[in-house]
Amino acid sequence: MNPLLYNFNTKFNTAPFQSIKNESFKPAVLELIEQTKKEIDAIVNNTESATFKNTIEALEYSGLQLDRVTSIFFNLNSAETNDEIQKIAQEISPILTEFGNDITLNEGLFERVKHVYDNKIEFDLNTEQNTLLDKKYKSFSRNGANLPEDKKQQLRDIDKQLATLKLKFGENILAETNAFEMLITDEADLSGLPEGAIEAAKQLAESKQKEGWLITLDYPSYIPFMTYADNRALRKKLALAFGSKGFNNDTLDNQKNVINIAKLRYQRAQLLGYKTHAHFVLEERMAETPEKVTSFLNELLDKAKPAAEREFANLQNFAKTLDGIKQLEKWDSAYYSEKLKQQLFNLDDEKLKPYFQLEKVIDGAFQVANKLFGLQFKSIDTIDKYHEDIMTYEVLDDNNKLVSIFYADFFPRAGKRNGAWMTSYKPQYVKDGIQERPHVSIVCNFTKPTKSKPSLLTFNEVTTLFHEFGHALHGMLANTNYPSLSGTSVYWDFVELPSQILENWCYEKEALELFAKHYKTDEVIPMELVKKIKESASFHEGMQTLRQISFGLLDMSWHGTNPTTITDVKAHENEAFKGTRLYPDVEGNCMSTAFAHIFQGGYSSGYYSYKWAEVLDADAFEYFKEQGIFNKLVATKFKDHVLSQGGTDNPMTLYKRFRGQEPKPEALLKRAGLIN
């Protein structure tokens, strides 16, 4: 019996990970597609006239089990994959894409949806219902429902190819990351590295039956080495390996994949009557057009570039004075930045780490959520996990009612991609009067505990945890009727507001006192360190901003223009980076071939949204600071108008309900130290 084909008979209806076998997935997906087709046929063949209830709502609630099973599968493909899962992903992705197209290109179904859309005034819909109707109609019109038959077939072919190419792109990056190992056998080569990083490298080598210390391209290994290792030649070796992922002219090369993905997206947009892929994407974003995005990025560039150039010149002089470095290279960036930061602020990440024990930081995030939104997190061990490292929680409100199930997955392993993300195993929605609560997960890659130390986080990792937890709160506190409008199902350039605003609490004395306690003595972090954290918050902000802008401009260069003449990925990238480059180019390195955000994830034409959301978050947090960072009234307004509303209304409308005004960019520029 395939457990994926039935309602999960588990506590809280959680995913039964222990009884799911890899071979269960494909048959389940095929069977559930057939079941969903029957649900769609029932809508199309309904002899009654199309109404909101019998067409739009019925469509919204179709395929719920299929959606659950595919989200379980693709989440595992990101966090706990293996060759077998990757092979299944290659097999089922085109099938799911084809099925998605079967729905959006179903003429009978579109006819009914269009009837409701054209006669919406008759149905007396509320805001959420209107938004759902609009979304459903556009999911057809923006995916080819109005195209003639031959063009529809073209669209299907493009979508199938894209699904396969995006998967291949990601698999290549993971394989390259896993394949690289730098084994250090001379202890002198570890000079500068913190004790914890040395111990972790030793443990990693032992786990692979090797003598010495093992450094890899996984962030918890890569970042400390690039930041602290005195051996410049080894930093260079590591940086070149990291920067050349997907760019080695071998079987894992991504250059053709990048060009093909960009061209197919362009063809798809043209087919649907849009100038470029970015014009297609941005129609459904707060930013609206590529022109607005480019002007937003260039406006920030004007403010950030002079500051970035000053910071870079200072860093260059510092490296020259300290070590006689004539030309600062990319592999010097983190190393000398850290040294300069220590000199200016006497603030070393290693001094801070003892105050940021992972368990205490998690507890701190929970306490912040409790003070703001009245949430309680109760550790539970009665639900299945997909790996023993996963932590599981029941999330309750003030009245002890279930808000969400929460999974937290914090450590790197071979089957897990780099980076950090939030995801969901089950959305929140209301059906037949029953409130279904969400199952939310955050996934990070932090340093594992060693034999002598617990997992201690850098300050950057602390903000990463709070960032992903902010996304998680957006998912947990969802309170909408329809799954496709719930939680993080919002305009892409609005989705980073809940995550980025939560990072602000990491800089506040009142919040730090809750969790920043020494792992040995339980001593609260000294206030002079808190002061230094705040002072150093805008350290090299010009360079950081320039870097983010460069990624946004690179994204727009691939997706906001006609890419059909691009033959050389590296040359194209150099052109895009021209106005933002500080460091000399490294010939064997390429950003695009490993830029998973835009070529594998959902950020194509959307990378700018990190900076866009920073404007929102700086402006929103200013409101909290005016009233008190744990002010219940402001927190409740944020919960009621932003976190709980998902995508039920236009994001600017939601934001103004919370803030009482549109966001002002000055708050961001001020916080970044780019204006006084």
N, C-alpha and C positions, 0 to 999 in steps of 0.2 A: 504493500500500500504506500502510495506516494504522499508524504505528509504535507506537501506543498499544495495539494489539490483541495484541501478542506480547511474550514475554519480551524485555527490553531487551538487545540484544546489545552491551553496552558494558562498559568496564572497571568492575569492582566492581558491575555491574548498576545503574549510576546512571541517572537520568532523562535521556533524549536530547533535552535542551531545544532544540538547534539544528535538529533535524529535526521537531519538533512544530509544526504550524501551528494557529492558532486553530480553523480549520474541522475539524481532526481530532477535537476534544473531544466534540462532541455525538454524532456517529455512533459513536465509541468507547464512550461511556457507554451508549448504547442497545444496542449489540451485547453489551457486557459484562454488562448487566442480564439479557439473554436467556441468556447462558452461565451466569450465577449461578442463574437460575431453574431451569435444567436440573440444576445441582448440588443445589438444594433439593428438586426433585422426586425425585431419586434417593434422598435421605434419607427423604422421606415414603413413597415407594413400596417401600422396602426390606421384603421379606417376613419378614426375621428380626426377632425381638423387639428393642425399642429397648435399646441399651446406651450406656455413656458414650462408647465409641469410635465406634460407627456413627451416633450421633446428635449428641452434644454436641461431640466433637472434629471430626466431619465438618462440622458447622455453623460451628464456629470457623474452619476453614480454607477455607470457601466464600467466593467473591468477593474473593480476595486481589488479583487484578489490577484489579478495579473499585475497590477501596479505594485502590490506588496511584494510579490515574489521577485519581480525584476529589480525592485530597490534593494532587497536582501542580496540578490546575486551581484549587482554592480557595486554595492558597498563592499562586499567580500572581495571583489576583483580589485578594489583599491587598497583594502586594509589587510587582507589575508589571502593573497592569490597564490597560485602555483601554475605549472604548465597546463594541467588539466582544465583549470578554471579559465585560463587565457584562451585555450583552444575552444571551449564552449562559448566564450564571449565572441570569438570570431565567427562562430556558427550562428549564434542567436541574434547578434546585432542587426545583420541585414534583414533577418526575418521580422524582427520587431519594427524596423524602419518601414519595411514593406507593408506591414499591418497598419502602422500609423498612417501611411499614405492611402491604404484601402479605406480608412475612415474619412480622412479629409477630402478624398477625391470621390466619395460616394455621392452621386448626384441626387438620389432620392432623399438622402439624409440632409444634404445641403439645402435642398428645396424647402424642407420643413423648418430648418434653422432660419433660413432667409425669410420664410413666411412670418415667423415670430418676430424676427428683427425688423422687418418692414412694417409690422402692425403692433409694435411694442406699446404704443399709446393705449391700446385696448386692454392691456393686461395689468395695468395699475401696479407696476413693479417698484419695489423699494431700491435704494442705492445699490445694495449688494447684488440683488437680482439683475439690475441693469448692467452692473459691471460684468457679471457672469455671462449675460447674453452677449455683450460686446466682445468679450474674450472668446466665446465660442464661435461667434460669427467670424471674427478675425482669424481664428485658428483654421478656418476653411479658406477665406479669401486670401490670406497671406501664405497659404500653402497650396495654391493652385486650383481651388474649386471653380474659379471662373475661366480656367484655361480650356482650349479645345483639346480633344482626346490625344492627339499626337504629342502636344506639349506636356500633357499630364504624364505621359509615359517617359518623356525626357526627364521630368522632375523626379519620378520614381528612381530612374537609373542614377541620377546625380546623388540622391539621398542615400541610396544603397552604398555607392562608392565612398561617400563621406563617412558613413558609419564605420566602414572597414578601415579607412585611412586613419581616422582619429584613434581608433584602438591600436593600430600598428605603431603610430607615432608614440603613444604612451608606453607600449611594450618595449620599444627600442630604448627609451630613456631608462626604464627600470632595469633592463638587461645591462646597459652600459654602467649604471650606478652600481649594480651588484658585481659586475665583472672586475672593477678596479680595486686593487688593494696595494697599499704602500707599506711594506714590511720594514720596520726599522730594527736593526740589530745592534747598532752602536748607541749606547746610552747618551753619548754627547749630543746626538742629533735631537734629543728631546729637550734640550736647553730652552728655558723660557716657558715651557708648558706647565700649567697648573697640575698639582698633584693628582686631582680627580681625573683629569684628562689622561694622564699617564697610566693611572690605574685602570681606567676604562679600556685603553688601548691594549694593555697587558691582558686583561680579561678576554677581550675580543680575540687576540692572538691564540690564547689558550683554548678558547671554544672551537677554534679551527685547527687545533693540534699544531700550532706553529710556535717557534721560539722567537721571542722579541716582543715588539709592540706593533699593533696593526692599526693603520689609519685608512679610513674609507671615505667615500663621497657622501655618506649619510650625514645630515647636518650636525648631529651631536658629536661626530668625529671630525668633520671637515671644519666647522666654524672655530672651535678652540684652536686647532692647528694653525689656521690662517690668521688668527688674532694674536697668538702668543709665541709661536715657534720662532726662535732666533735664526734658524737655518734658512736663509733666503732661497737657496737653491731648491730645498725641499718644498718650501711654500710655492715656488714657481711650478715645480713638477705637479703638485696637487691642483693648483689653480688651472694649469693647462689641461689637465684631465677633466676637471669640472667644466671648464668652458668649452671643451670640444665634444661634449656629449651630442651624439647624432650628427657629427660633422667629421667623421673619420674615413669617408669613402669606403666603407665596408658594408657587411650585411645589415648592420644596425644604423646605417646612415639615414638621416631624415630630410635631406635637402629636397629630394623629389617629392616626398610626402608633403612638405611645407608648400611647395609651388602648386602641387595638385590640389591641396585643400583650398588654398587661396583662389585658384582659378575656378574650381567647382562652385565655391560659394558665390563668386562673381557671376558665373553663368546662371546660377539659381536665381540670384537677385534680378538679373536682366530678364529672365524668363517670366518673372512675376511683375515686371514693369518698374523695377527700381534701378536707379543709376548704378549703385554699388551695394555690396553686402552691408556696409555700414549704414547706408540710407535705409535699407530694409530693417536692420536691427534697431536703429535709433528711433524709428517711428514709434516704438513701444518703450521709450525711456524718457526720463525727465529732461534729458538734454536735447531730445527731438531730432537734431540733424548733425551730420559730420562737421558742418561749418561751425556750429556752436561749440562742439567738442574741441575742435582745433583752435578756435579763438579763446576758449577757456584755458586750454593748455598753454597757448602762447602768452596769454596774459600773466599766468603764473610764472612762466619762463622769464618774462621781463623782470619780474620782482625777484626771482630766485637766482638768476644767472650771475649778477654782480656779486651777490653774497657767496655763491658757490665758488666763483673764481678767486675771491679773497681767501676763502677757507682752504682751497687747493694750494694757493701760493704759500700760505702759512705752513701747511702740512709739508710741502716740498722743502721749504727752508728748514723746518724742524728736522726732517730726515737727513738733510745735507749736514746740518750742524751736528746731529747726533752720531750719524754713521757714515758721513761722506757720500751719501747716495746722490748721484748726479741727476738721475732721472727716475722719478717715482713711477712704478709700474702697478698694474692691477693687483698683483700678489703682495704689494706693500700696503695697500689701502687700509685693511682692517688692522694690521700690525702697528703701523705708525699712528693711526687714528687713536687706537687704544692707549699707546704710549703718551700721546699728546693730551688725551683726556685725563690720564692719570696725573700728568704734570699740572694741568690747569685746575683740576678739581680734586686731585688726590683721591680719585674714585675708581677703584679697580673692581671689575666684575667679580673677581675672586674674593674680594673683601665682602661683597654683598651676598654671594651665593649661600654662605652658612645661614643667612636669615630667610632664605627662600626654599625651605624643604617642601618638596612637591605636595605631600599630604596636607601641610599647613596652608599652602597656597590654595589648594582645592577647597579646604575648609573656609578660607578667607573669601573666596568667590561665593561660596554658599551663604556666608554671613552677610555679604553685601546684598545678595539677592533677597535675603530674609529682611534686612532693614529697609530695602527699597520696596519690595513687592510682597512681603509676608510669606515667602516660600520656605518650606522645610525640606531638607534632603535626608532620607533615611536609607542607609546602606542595606541592600538585600542580597541574599545568596540563594534565593529560591527560583531564579530565572536562568535560562541557558545563556552561555557566552560563546562567542566564536573563537576565543583564545583565553588561556588562563590569566593573562595580564589584565583583562578588561575589568573595570570596576562598574558595579551596577547599583542604581538608586531608585527609590520610589520618591517622587516629588509631590508634596502635599501643600494645600493652602492653609490659611488660618483656621479653617473649620475642619481640618483633617480630611478634606476631600482630595481625591487623586487629581493631580494636575498633569503629570507626565511620568513616563519611565525614562530614565537617563542612563546612557552607556558612556563610559569614558575610557579611551584607549590611548595610552601615553608614550609607549616605548617603541623604538625602531626594531624591525626584524626583516628578514629576507623577503617576505611576501607582501611588504607594505611600501607604498610609494612615499617619497619624501614630502616634507611640508606639513601643513596643519589644515584641517577642514572640519566643518560641521555638516552633519547629514541626518537623514531621518529614516526610520524603519517603518513608520506608520504615521500618516498625517492626522491632524485633528479635523473633525467635521461633525455635523449633526445629521442623522438619517433616521427617518421614522420616529422622530422625537427622542432618539437615543444619542447622548453626547459621547462621541468617541474621542478619547484622549490620545495625544501623540506619544510616539516613542522616538526619542531624539538621541543623537550620538555626537561626541566630539572626538576627533582623532588628531594626535600630535606625535612628534618624534623628539622626546626629551631623553637626557642621559639616564640610563638605568642605574639603580642602586648598585654599588660595588660591595666587595666583602667588608670594607671598613666604613663605608659612608652610605647614607640614604640618597635618594635622588635629589640633588640640589640644583636649583634652576638659576640661570643667568637672569638678569632683570628683563632682558629682551624676551626670554621664554615666559616670564611671568606675564608680560603684556600679551604675548601670543595666547596663553591660556585664557586670560580675561577676554581677549578678542573673540575666540571661538565660543567661549561661554556666553558672550553677548548674543551671538547668532543662535545659540541653543535656547536662550531665554525667549527670543523671537518665536522659535518653534514651540516651546513649552507653553507659553502664555496665550497662544492662539485661541481665539474665541469667535469663529466664523461658522457659517452653515456648510460651506462647500469646500471640499478638499483642495481644489485647484486655486482657491483664493486664500488658503490658510497659511499661517506661519511666515516662512521666508519666500512664499510665492508672490513676490512684489516686483516692481520695476527694478532691474538689475542695479541701477545707480542709486537706489534707495536701500538696497539690501545690506550695505555695509554700515549704515547708520547705527543700528543696535549693537553691532560688534565693536565699532571704533569708539563709540561713546563710552563703553564700559572700560576701555583701556585707561581713561582719565582717572579712575579711582585708584589705579596703581601709583599715582604720583601724589596722592593726598594723605597727609599725616593721619587724619581720622580713620582712613581705611587701612593704611599700612599697619597701624597699631593692632588691628584685629588679627593679623596673620604673620607679619614679618618678625618672627621670633627665632633666635639662634637655636639650631637643631640640637646643640649640646646643653646649653644653659637655660634655654627658654627666655633669654633676655630679649626685650623688645628692641627693635632696630634703633640705634641712637639717632636722635633728632638731627645731629649734624650730617649724618648720612642721608637722611630724608631731604634735608636742605640741598645737599649736593646732587641728589637724584633730580630734584626740581630744576636746579640751576643748569644741570647738564642736559636737560630734556631737549633743549634746542641746539645742542652741540652738533655742528656740521649739518644743521637742518637745510641749509642752502644746497649742499651736495646731495643730501637725501632726496630733497624735493626735485632736484634736477634729474636724479636717477629715475624717480617715479614718472616724471614727465617724459623722459626718453623712452620708457617702456610704452607709455600711452601713445606717443607719436609713432613708435614702431608698429604698434597694433593698427593705428589708423593708416599707416603707409601700406600695410598688407590688405586692409579691408575697405578703405575709403577711396581707393583709386582703382583703375583698371589694371589688374595684375598680369594680363595675358602676354605682355612683352617681357616679363621678368624671366631671365634665364639663370641668373647668378644670385643665389640667396645672400651671399656675403656682401657683394657689391651693393645690392639693394639695401641691406641693413646699414652699411656704412653711410649711404646717402641719407637715410632716415635719422641716423645718430649725429649727423654733421653739426647741428646747432647746439648739441648738448654734451659733446665729448670733452672730457677733462684729461683722462689717461690716454696714453698712446694705444693705438689699436694692436691687438694680438692676432697675428695672421692666422694661426691655426684654431682660433676660437670663433664661435658663432652663437649668438643669443637665440635666434629664431628656431634653430633645430632642436632646442630643448625648452622652448617657451610654451610649456604645457597649458598654462592658463588660457592662452588664446587658440592653440591648435588642438588641444584635447579637451580642456574644460569648457566652461560656458562663457568665457570672458572675451570672445572675439568681438571687436568693436566696443568693448566694455571696460578695457583696462583703466581708462581715465576715471572710472567710477570710484576708485580708491581715493583719489584727490577730491573728487566731487563730494563724496560722502564725508571727507574731512572738513569741508566747509560746513556741512550740516552738523557734524558732531561737535565742532568747536563752538558753533553758535548755540547748539542745544545745551552743551555743558556749561556755557556761560550763565544760562538760566538757572541751572542747579547751583552754581557757585553763588549767584546773587541771593538765593533763598536758603542755601545750606545743602551740602552734597547728599545728605540723607533726608532731605525735606520730603515728607510723606505726600504733600499736596502735589508737588512737581512730579514725583515718582508715579503717583496715581494717574496724573494727566498723561505721562509718557506711556504708561501701561495701557490706559484706556484708548488713547488716540493713535498710538504707533504700534506697540508690541502686540496687542490683541487683535488689531484690525487686519493684519495681513495685507492682501491686495484688494480689499473690498472697495476702495475708493482711490481717487487720484492722490499720489504721495504728497504733492504740494498742499493739497487740501488737508490731509491728515496732519502734516507738519505744522501748518498754520493753526489748526485746532489746538495742537499742543503748545505751540510757542507764542501764538497771537500775532505772528508776523512772518514774512519770508526770511530765510537765512541771509546773514551778511558775511561776505568773504573776509571782512576786516578781522573777525574773531580768529580765523585760521592764521592769517598773516601775522597777527599780533602774537599768538601763541608760538608760532614758529620763529619769532624774533626777526621777521623779515620787514616789519614796520614797527614803529614805536607805539 
